Amino acid sequence: MIQMDVLKFLIEKGPGRTEIELARAIHGDTAYHQQVNQDLRMLSEREEIERRGDGGQHDPYRYHPKQKPS
Protein backbone atom coordinates (compact mmCIF):
# COMPACT_ATOMS: atom_id res chain seq x y z
CA MET A 1 0.00 0.00 0.00
CA ILE A 2 2.85 2.39 0.75
CA GLN A 3 4.32 1.98 -2.75
CA MET A 4 0.91 2.77 -4.29
CA ASP A 5 0.72 5.97 -2.24
CA VAL A 6 4.21 6.94 -3.42
CA LEU A 7 3.26 6.18 -7.04
CA LYS A 8 0.15 8.37 -6.79
CA PHE A 9 2.24 11.19 -5.31
CA LEU A 10 4.87 10.92 -8.06
CA ILE A 11 2.19 10.88 -10.76
CA GLU A 12 0.46 13.93 -9.30
CA LYS A 13 3.76 15.85 -9.12
CA GLY A 14 5.07 14.67 -12.49
CA PRO A 15 2.30 13.54 -14.81
CA GLY A 16 3.20 11.59 -17.94
CA ARG A 17 5.91 9.39 -16.43
CA THR A 18 6.47 5.87 -17.73
CA GLU A 19 6.67 2.70 -15.65
CA ILE A 20 10.46 2.64 -15.80
CA GLU A 21 10.70 6.30 -14.78
CA LEU A 22 8.43 5.65 -11.80
CA ALA A 23 10.32 2.48 -10.85
CA ARG A 24 13.65 4.34 -10.93
CA ALA A 25 12.22 7.21 -8.86
CA ILE A 26 11.35 4.70 -6.13
CA HIS A 27 13.99 1.96 -6.41
CA GLY A 28 16.97 3.75 -7.97
CA ASP A 29 18.85 3.49 -11.27
CA THR A 30 18.92 -0.32 -11.34
CA ALA A 31 15.12 -0.62 -11.07
CA TYR A 32 12.97 -2.38 -13.64
CA HIS A 33 9.35 -1.68 -14.59
CA GLN A 34 7.98 -4.94 -13.16
CA GLN A 35 8.63 -3.54 -9.67
CA VAL A 36 5.74 -1.09 -10.12
CA ASN A 37 3.66 -2.65 -12.90
CA GLN A 38 1.16 -4.50 -10.69
CA ASP A 39 0.49 -1.50 -8.45
CA LEU A 40 0.08 0.84 -11.44
CA ARG A 41 -2.35 -1.59 -13.07
CA MET A 42 -4.37 -1.80 -9.84
CA LEU A 43 -4.49 1.99 -9.46
CA SER A 44 -5.60 2.30 -13.06
CA GLU A 45 -8.32 -0.35 -12.67
CA ARG A 46 -9.57 1.45 -9.54
CA GLU A 47 -9.66 4.62 -11.65
CA GLU A 48 -7.35 6.43 -9.22
CA ILE A 49 -4.95 7.27 -12.08
CA GLU A 50 -5.15 7.29 -15.88
CA ARG A 51 -2.98 5.11 -18.09
CA ARG A 52 -2.38 6.45 -21.61
CA GLY A 53 -0.50 4.97 -24.56
CA ASP A 54 -0.37 1.59 -26.28
CA GLY A 55 2.18 0.05 -23.95
CA GLY A 56 4.73 -0.68 -26.65
CA GLN A 57 8.33 0.40 -27.02
CA HIS A 58 7.39 3.34 -29.27
CA ASP A 59 4.33 4.38 -27.23
CA PRO A 60 4.86 3.27 -23.62
CA TYR A 61 2.15 3.59 -21.02
CA ARG A 62 2.27 7.00 -19.36
CA TYR A 63 0.49 7.69 -16.12
CA HIS A 64 -1.52 10.78 -15.24
CA PRO A 65 -3.64 11.90 -12.29
CA LYS A 66 -7.31 11.10 -12.67
CA GLN A 67 -9.18 14.04 -14.16
CA LYS A 68 -11.60 15.46 -11.61
CA PRO A 69 -15.09 16.23 -12.93
CA SER A 70 -15.77 19.95 -13.27
LUMKOLRO-711441 format. One record per residue: residue in one letter; x, y, z of N, C-alpha, C, CB in turn. Coordinates in Angstrom, 1 decimal. Atoms other than C-alpha are relative to their C-alpha. Glycine has a CB too. Layout:
// residues N
+------+--------+--------+--------+--------+--------+--------+--------+--------+--------+--------+--------+--------+
| code |    n.X |    n.Y |    n.Z |   ca.X |   ca.Y |   ca.Z |    c.X |    c.Y |    c.Z |   cb.X |   cb.Y |   cb.Z |
+------+--------+--------+--------+--------+--------+--------+--------+--------+--------+--------+--------+--------+
|    A |      X |      Y |      Z |      X |      Y |      Z |      X |      Y |      Z |      X |      Y |      Z |
...
+------+--------+--------+--------+--------+--------+--------+--------+--------+--------+--------+--------+--------+
***
This chain:
// residues 70
+------+--------+--------+--------+--------+--------+--------+--------+--------+--------+--------+--------+--------+
| code |    n.X |    n.Y |    n.Z |   ca.X |   ca.Y |   ca.Z |    c.X |    c.Y |    c.Z |   cb.X |   cb.Y |   cb.Z |
+------+--------+--------+--------+--------+--------+--------+--------+--------+--------+--------+--------+--------+
|    M |    0.8 |   -1.2 |    0.0 |    0.0 |    0.0 |    0.0 |    0.9 |    1.3 |    0.0 |   -0.9 |    0.0 |    1.2 |
|    I |   -0.9 |   -1.2 |    0.0 |    2.9 |    2.4 |    0.7 |    0.5 |    0.3 |   -1.3 |    1.1 |   -0.2 |    1.0 |
|    Q |   -0.5 |   -0.3 |    1.4 |    4.3 |    2.0 |   -2.8 |   -1.1 |    0.6 |   -0.8 |    0.5 |   -1.3 |   -0.6 |
|    M |    1.1 |   -0.6 |    0.8 |    0.9 |    2.8 |   -4.3 |   -0.2 |    1.4 |    0.4 |   -1.3 |   -0.8 |    0.2 |
|    D |    0.1 |   -1.4 |   -0.5 |    0.7 |    6.0 |   -2.2 |    1.2 |    0.8 |   -0.6 |    0.0 |    0.1 |    1.5 |
|    V |   -1.1 |   -0.7 |    0.6 |    4.2 |    6.9 |   -3.4 |   -0.2 |    0.2 |   -1.5 |    1.3 |   -0.7 |    0.3 |
|    L |    0.2 |   -0.1 |    1.4 |    3.3 |    6.2 |   -7.0 |   -1.1 |    1.1 |   -0.3 |   -0.5 |   -1.4 |   -0.6 |
|    K |    1.1 |   -1.1 |    0.2 |    0.1 |    8.4 |   -6.8 |    0.7 |    1.3 |    0.2 |   -1.1 |   -0.2 |    1.0 |
|    F |   -0.6 |   -1.3 |   -0.3 |    2.2 |   11.2 |   -5.3 |    0.9 |    0.4 |   -1.2 |    0.9 |   -0.1 |    1.3 |
|    L |   -0.9 |   -0.3 |    1.2 |    4.9 |   10.9 |   -8.1 |   -0.8 |    0.4 |   -1.2 |    0.9 |   -1.2 |   -0.2 |
|    I |    0.8 |   -0.3 |    1.2 |    2.2 |   10.9 |  -10.8 |   -0.7 |    1.3 |    0.1 |   -1.1 |   -1.1 |   -0.2 |
|    E |    0.6 |   -1.3 |   -0.2 |    0.5 |   13.9 |   -9.3 |    1.0 |    1.1 |   -0.2 |   -0.7 |    0.1 |    1.4 |
|    K |   -1.1 |   -1.0 |    0.1 |    3.8 |   15.8 |   -9.1 |    0.7 |    0.1 |   -1.4 |    1.0 |   -0.2 |    1.1 |
|    G |   -0.7 |    0.1 |    1.3 |    5.1 |   14.7 |  -12.5 |   -0.8 |   -0.9 |   -1.0 |    1.4 |   -0.6 |    0.2 |
|    P |    0.8 |    0.8 |    0.9 |    2.3 |   13.5 |  -14.8 |    0.7 |   -0.3 |   -1.3 |   -1.3 |    0.8 |   -0.3 |
|    G |   -0.6 |    0.4 |    1.2 |    3.2 |   11.6 |  -17.9 |    1.2 |   -0.9 |    0.1 |    0.3 |    1.2 |   -0.8 |
|    R |   -1.2 |    0.9 |   -0.2 |    5.9 |    9.4 |  -16.4 |   -0.3 |   -1.4 |   -0.5 |    0.5 |    0.0 |    1.4 |
|    T |    0.1 |    1.4 |    0.4 |    6.5 |    5.9 |  -17.7 |    0.2 |   -0.9 |    1.2 |    1.0 |   -0.4 |   -1.2 |
|    E |   -0.3 |    1.0 |   -1.1 |    6.7 |    2.7 |  -15.6 |    1.4 |    0.0 |    0.4 |   -0.5 |   -1.4 |   -0.5 |
|    I |   -1.4 |    0.1 |   -0.4 |   10.5 |    2.6 |  -15.8 |    0.4 |    1.3 |    0.7 |    0.8 |   -0.2 |   -1.2 |
|    E |   -0.3 |   -1.3 |   -0.7 |   10.7 |    6.3 |  -14.8 |   -0.5 |    0.0 |    1.5 |   -0.6 |    1.2 |   -0.7 |
|    L |    0.6 |    0.1 |   -1.4 |    8.4 |    5.6 |  -11.8 |    0.8 |   -1.0 |    0.8 |   -1.5 |   -0.3 |   -0.1 |
|    A |   -0.7 |    1.0 |   -0.8 |   10.3 |    2.5 |  -10.8 |    1.4 |    0.5 |    0.4 |    0.2 |   -1.3 |   -0.9 |
|    R |   -1.3 |   -0.5 |   -0.4 |   13.6 |    4.3 |  -10.9 |   -0.1 |    1.1 |    1.0 |    0.7 |    0.6 |   -1.3 |
|    A |    0.2 |   -1.0 |   -1.0 |   12.2 |    7.2 |   -8.9 |   -0.1 |   -0.6 |    1.4 |   -1.2 |    0.8 |   -0.3 |
|    I |    0.2 |    0.7 |   -1.3 |   11.4 |    4.7 |   -6.1 |    1.1 |   -0.9 |    0.3 |   -1.3 |   -0.8 |   -0.1 |
|    H |   -1.0 |    1.0 |   -0.3 |   14.0 |    2.0 |   -6.4 |    1.4 |    0.3 |   -0.5 |   -0.5 |   -1.3 |   -0.7 |
|    G |   -1.4 |   -0.3 |    0.5 |   17.0 |    3.7 |   -8.0 |    0.3 |   -0.3 |   -1.4 |    1.0 |   -0.6 |    0.9 |
|    D |   -0.4 |    0.1 |    1.4 |   18.9 |    3.5 |  -11.3 |   -0.1 |   -1.5 |   -0.5 |    1.3 |    0.5 |   -0.2 |
|    T |    0.0 |    1.4 |    0.4 |   18.9 |   -0.3 |  -11.3 |   -1.4 |   -0.6 |    0.0 |    0.9 |   -0.8 |    0.9 |
|    A |    1.4 |    0.5 |    0.0 |   15.1 |   -0.6 |  -11.1 |   -0.5 |   -0.5 |   -1.3 |   -0.9 |    1.1 |    0.5 |
|    Y |    0.6 |    0.5 |    1.2 |   13.0 |   -2.4 |  -13.6 |   -1.5 |    0.2 |    0.1 |    0.3 |   -1.5 |   -0.3 |
|    H |    1.4 |   -0.4 |    0.0 |    9.4 |   -1.7 |  -14.6 |   -1.0 |   -1.0 |    0.7 |   -0.5 |    0.2 |   -1.4 |
|    Q |    0.8 |    0.9 |   -0.6 |    8.0 |   -4.9 |  -13.2 |   -0.2 |    0.2 |    1.5 |    0.6 |   -1.4 |   -0.2 |
|    Q |    0.1 |   -0.4 |   -1.4 |    8.6 |   -3.5 |   -9.7 |   -1.2 |    0.8 |    0.3 |    1.3 |    0.6 |    0.5 |
|    V |    1.2 |   -0.9 |   -0.3 |    5.7 |   -1.1 |  -10.1 |   -1.2 |   -0.3 |   -0.9 |    0.4 |    1.4 |   -0.3 |
|    N |    1.0 |    0.4 |    1.0 |    3.7 |   -2.7 |  -12.9 |   -1.4 |   -0.4 |    0.6 |    0.4 |   -1.0 |   -0.9 |
|    Q |    1.2 |    0.5 |   -0.6 |    1.2 |   -4.5 |  -10.7 |   -0.8 |    1.1 |    0.8 |    0.3 |   -1.1 |    1.0 |
|    D |    0.6 |   -1.1 |   -0.7 |    0.5 |   -1.5 |   -8.5 |   -0.6 |    1.0 |   -0.9 |    1.0 |    0.7 |    1.0 |
|    L |    0.5 |   -0.9 |    0.9 |    0.1 |    0.8 |  -11.4 |   -1.3 |   -0.5 |   -0.7 |    1.0 |    0.4 |   -1.1 |
|    R |    1.1 |    0.6 |    0.7 |   -2.3 |   -1.6 |  -13.1 |   -1.2 |    0.1 |    1.0 |    0.3 |   -1.5 |   -0.4 |
|    M |    1.1 |    0.0 |   -1.0 |   -4.4 |   -1.8 |   -9.8 |   -0.5 |    1.4 |    0.1 |    0.5 |   -0.5 |    1.3 |
|    L |    0.5 |   -1.4 |   -0.1 |   -4.5 |    2.0 |   -9.5 |   -0.8 |    0.4 |   -1.2 |    1.2 |    0.9 |    0.2 |
|    S |    0.7 |   -0.3 |    1.3 |   -5.6 |    2.3 |  -13.1 |   -1.4 |   -0.7 |    0.0 |    0.8 |   -0.4 |   -1.2 |
|    E |    1.3 |    0.8 |    0.0 |   -8.3 |   -0.4 |  -12.7 |   -1.0 |    0.7 |    1.1 |    0.2 |   -1.4 |    0.4 |
|    R |    0.9 |   -0.6 |   -1.1 |   -9.6 |    1.4 |   -9.5 |   -0.3 |    1.5 |   -0.4 |    0.8 |    0.1 |    1.3 |
|    E |    0.3 |   -1.3 |    0.5 |   -9.7 |    4.6 |  -11.6 |    0.6 |    1.1 |    0.9 |   -1.4 |    0.2 |   -0.3 |
|    E |   -0.7 |   -1.0 |   -0.9 |   -7.3 |    6.4 |   -9.2 |    1.0 |    0.8 |   -0.8 |    0.6 |   -0.6 |    1.2 |
|    I |   -1.0 |   -0.7 |    1.0 |   -4.9 |    7.3 |  -12.1 |   -0.5 |   -0.4 |   -1.4 |    1.5 |   -0.5 |    0.3 |
|    E |    0.3 |    0.3 |    1.4 |   -5.1 |    7.3 |  -15.9 |    1.2 |   -0.6 |   -0.6 |   -0.6 |    1.2 |   -0.7 |
|    R |   -1.1 |    0.6 |    0.8 |   -3.0 |    5.1 |  -18.1 |   -0.2 |    0.3 |   -1.5 |    0.1 |   -1.5 |    0.3 |
|    R |    0.1 |   -0.3 |    1.4 |   -2.4 |    6.4 |  -21.6 |    1.2 |   -0.6 |   -0.8 |    0.0 |    1.6 |   -0.2 |
|    G |   -1.0 |    0.6 |    0.9 |   -0.5 |    5.0 |  -24.6 |   -0.4 |   -1.5 |   -0.3 |    1.4 |    0.0 |    0.7 |
|    D |    0.3 |    1.4 |    0.5 |   -0.4 |    1.6 |  -26.3 |    0.8 |   -1.0 |    0.8 |    0.3 |   -0.1 |   -1.4 |
|    G |   -0.8 |    0.9 |   -0.8 |    2.2 |    0.1 |  -24.0 |    1.1 |   -0.7 |   -0.7 |   -0.9 |   -1.1 |    0.6 |
|    G |   -1.1 |    0.6 |    0.8 |    4.7 |   -0.7 |  -26.7 |    1.3 |    0.9 |    0.2 |   -0.3 |   -0.1 |   -1.4 |
|    Q |   -1.3 |   -0.7 |   -0.1 |    8.3 |    0.4 |  -27.0 |    0.0 |    1.4 |   -0.6 |    1.1 |   -0.8 |   -0.7 |
|    H |    0.1 |   -1.3 |    0.7 |    7.4 |    3.3 |  -29.3 |   -1.1 |    0.9 |    0.6 |   -0.2 |   -0.1 |   -1.5 |
|    D |    1.1 |   -0.8 |   -0.7 |    4.3 |    4.4 |  -27.2 |   -0.2 |   -0.6 |    1.3 |   -1.3 |    0.0 |   -0.9 |
|    P |    0.1 |    0.6 |   -1.3 |    4.9 |    3.3 |  -23.6 |   -1.2 |    0.6 |    0.8 |    1.3 |    0.1 |    0.8 |
|    Y |    1.0 |   -0.5 |   -0.9 |    2.2 |    3.6 |  -21.0 |    0.5 |    1.2 |    0.7 |   -0.6 |   -1.1 |    1.0 |
|    R |   -0.4 |   -1.2 |   -0.8 |    2.3 |    7.0 |  -19.4 |   -1.2 |    0.2 |    1.0 |    0.2 |    1.3 |   -0.9 |
|    Y |    1.0 |   -0.1 |   -1.1 |    0.5 |    7.7 |  -16.1 |   -0.3 |    1.4 |    0.4 |    0.5 |   -0.8 |    1.2 |
|    H |    0.4 |   -1.4 |   -0.3 |   -1.5 |   10.8 |  -15.2 |   -1.0 |   -0.1 |    1.1 |   -0.7 |    0.6 |   -1.3 |
|    P |    1.0 |    0.0 |   -1.0 |   -3.6 |   11.9 |  -12.3 |   -1.4 |   -0.1 |   -0.6 |    0.1 |    1.3 |    0.8 |
|    K |    1.4 |    0.1 |    0.5 |   -7.3 |   11.1 |  -12.7 |   -0.6 |    1.4 |   -0.1 |   -0.9 |   -0.9 |    1.0 |
|    Q |    0.7 |   -1.2 |    0.3 |   -9.2 |   14.0 |  -14.2 |   -1.2 |    0.2 |    1.0 |   -0.4 |    0.2 |   -1.5 |
|    K |    1.1 |   -0.3 |   -0.9 |  -11.6 |   15.5 |  -11.6 |   -1.1 |    0.6 |   -0.8 |    0.4 |    0.9 |    1.2 |
|    P |    1.1 |   -0.6 |    0.7 |  -15.1 |   16.2 |  -12.9 |   -0.1 |    1.5 |    0.3 |   -1.3 |   -0.7 |    0.3 |
|    S |    0.2 |   -1.4 |   -0.2 |  -15.8 |   19.9 |  -13.3 |   -1.4 |    0.4 |    0.4 |    0.4 |    0.9 |   -1.2 |
+------+--------+--------+--------+--------+--------+--------+--------+--------+--------+--------+--------+--------+
***
